[in-house]
Amino acid sequence: MQVVTPSPDHVTTTPNAVMTGLAAPSRGSTELSTWQVRMAPGSSGPEHIVDREQVWTVTAGALEVTAGGRTETLGAGDTLILPAGVLRQVRTAAEAVEALVAMRSDGQVSVPGGAEARPLPWAQ
């Protein structure tokens, strides 16, 4: 058994969100990664593809996700299962959003027309 306490060393800030790494191989997990996502009102992540299934649980605010041409709005307490390999985009509305995300620890992300797939730093 291992307890992971959030640390500033495990925080990654992008132009669209702040990710706080929780479970990950670098913190003792062998199979899964989990992290907290915080997005400011009106934020929108880039269109991207993750090669592993992800599970998102919204803990505060409202989140709009478009994946595979379908858009869903999630509120606090809702959970979304995003399949691997599907083009997706995550957006907030007029309020800040917090969510917990789980994924296999070996997942990689790519952006259409961008460079090769890369690991998610907060999930390593």
N, C-alpha and C positions, 0 to 999 in steps of 0.2 A: 504494500500500500504506500502511496506517495501523495502528499498534499502539495498543491501548487498555489502559491499566493501571487496575485497579479503584481507586476513590477514595471516601473518605467522602462526597464531594459527590454520588455516584451511588447512595447507599443510601437506601431508603425502608423505614421500619418501620411495620407495621400491628399491630393487636392479635393477628393470627394468624401473621404471618411477617415475615421480613426479606428484601427483594429488593435485590440489588446489580446495577445496570444495567451491561451490558457493551457490546455493539454497539447503536447507536441513531442516529437522524438527528442528534441533538445531539452525537454523538461520531464522526460521519463516515460512517455507514452510510446508504445511500440506499433500501434495500428491506427489510432485515431488522432485527429487534431480538432480542437475546439477553440473558438475565439469569440470575443464580443465585438460587435460593429456599432459604431456611433456615427450618425450622419446628421448634419445640420439641415434645417428647413430649406427646401428647394434644391437640395443636392441631387446629382445624377452621376452614377458611375458610367464608365465606358461600356459599349457593347463588347462582350467577351465570351469566351468558351472555357469551361473548366472540364477537364477530362475525368472527373470523378463526381459521383452523386454528392450533393450537398443537402443538408437539412437546416433550414432557417426557422427560428422561433422568435417572433417579435415580442419584446418585453415592454416596450413603450413606444407610443406614436403610431404612425401608419406608414406602410411601405407599399410601393407599387412595383411589381416585377413583371417584365415582359420576357417570356421564354418560348422559343419555338413558335412565334407569331401570336401567342395568347397572352393577355394581360390579366393579372389578378391583383387585387388590393387586399392587404393584410393589416389587421389591427392587433393591438396588444393581446397576447394569448394565442394568436393563430400561428400555425406551423405550415411551412411550405417545403415540399420535397422537390428539388430541382434535379432532373436527370443529367447524367454525364453527357458531354458532347453537344449540348444544345446552346445556340446563341442566346444570350440573356443580357438584360440591362435592369439595374436596380435604381429606383428613384424614391425621393421623399416628397411629401406634399408640403403643407404649410406649417408642419411641426417637426421637431427633431425626432429621430428614430433611434432606438436601441434594439439590437437583436443578438441572439446567440446562434452561432453557426457550427455545425459538425461536418467533418469530411474525413475520408481516409487520408492518412498522413502523407501519402506519396502523390497527391494531386498536383496538377500543373494547369496554368492558365495561358491562354493565347488571345490575341486581339486580331480580328480579321484584317489581313493586309499587313500585319506587323511582323516582328521578328519571331524566332522560334518560341515554342512554349517554354515557360519558366515556372519554377516553384513559387508558391505564395510564401513570402518571408515569415509572416506571422504564424504559419502552420508548420514550420520546420522545427 
